[in-house]
């Protein structure tokens, strides 16, 4: 099975938007217009995981702070290692850019704790979100 991870272009915005729809507020936060703005104006980096010429996963990375924030990661077919592939790829990109740490926030209801822990990320923060009625978890991985 041919697997490829590549940086997304403006032509990939529809595919990214469709993949990120599974996330809470996906249609609002990851609309096509907002994605275009994030790529053009905000210089965000998006990467697609392609299997047999079909995009099955996407990740959004922000390198503005000098560290690397994983803003979003989503996979169409879970349980196949695709998310770990994208996460490991982002770790290597962050190392190549000399980042000291890579981190992300996730909502507890996504049940992602095991995913991050199995990829050697550590939970470094947990805060209760009164609006959503759920915990916001911060995971990080030191790179240096």
N, C-alpha and C positions, 0 to 999 in steps of 0.2 A: 504494500500500500504506500503510495507516494505521499509523504508529508512534507509540507513547506511552511515556514514562518517567514513573513516578509512585512516590511513597513507598508502601511496603507497609504494610498493616494486619494485625491479628491474623488476619483472614479469609484473608490471603494466605500464611499459614505453610505449608500443605500444598504450594503451588506452589513456594515458595522451597526447601523441603526437597527436593522432587523435582529441582529444577534443580541444587542443590548436591551431590546424590548423585554426580556425576561427579568430584568432588574426592576426593583421598585422605582417608580417614577421614570422608568425607561423611556417611554414615549415622549415625556416632557423634557427630561434632562438630556436625552441623547437623540433629539430630533435631527433631521438632516441639516437644517439650517444651523443649529447649534454646533453640530459636528464640524461643518465647514468652517465656522468661525474659530473653533478650537484649533483646527489644523492651520488655518491661514493666519489669524490674528494672534492667537495665544501660543503658537508654536508647540502645541501638544503633539506627542508622538503616539500613533496608533499602529498596532501590529495585528495581522490576521494569521490565523492558523488555517491552512488550506489542506484538505484531504481530497484526493481525486478531483482536483479543480473546483471543489466546493468549499466556501468559507464555513468553518464549523465553530470557530472561536475567535475572540477578539480581546485585546487588552489595551488600555489607555495608560500612558506613562507621562508623568510631569517631572522634568529635571530642573525646573526653574530655581528651586531652593538650594541647589548644590547636592542635595540628596535625591533619591528617586521615590516618588510616590506612585503607587499603583492606584490610579483613580477608579478604575473599573476593570473587571475581568468577567467574561461570560462565555459559556460553552453551550452549544446546542445539544450535544450528547454527552452526558456526564458518565463518570465511571470507567472511562477508557484511557485515562492518563493525559488527555488533551489539555486540561487545565494545568497540570504539572509541567507539561511541555512549554506552555506559554510563560508560566511563572519562572521556570528555570532559564528560559531565553531572556526574560526581563532582568534577572539577576546578572547574567553575563553582560548584558548591555550596560547596566549600572556599574559593574566592575570596569568595563572598558572606558566609561566616562569618569572614572576615578571617584565615584560616590562612596561614601563611608557606610551608608545604610540605605536599605530599601524598606519601605513600609506601606501599610494600607489600613484603611478603616473598613469594617464590615459590620453589618447588623447581625445580632445573635440568631435571628430567625432564619438566616440563610444556612445555618448549620455548617459553617465553613471552618470551624475550629480544627477539626480533624484534618481537613485539607491542608491548612497552613502548617500545622504541627508536623504532618507527615513529610512536608517539604522543608523541615528544619527552620521554620519561622517561630518566633517566640511571641506569646501574648504579653504586651508591655503596658496595656492600659485597658480598663473597662469602666464605662460610664453609663449610667441609666439615662435614657432619653425619655423624658416625661411625655413628649408629644406622641411618639410612636409606641410608648409603653414597652420598650425593649432595650436591651443593652447594646451599646456601640462598643465594638472591640477594636483595639489597635494591635496589629501584628507587625513585627519588624524582623529584619535579618541583618546582622552586621556583616559588612563585606571586607573590612580591613582589620 
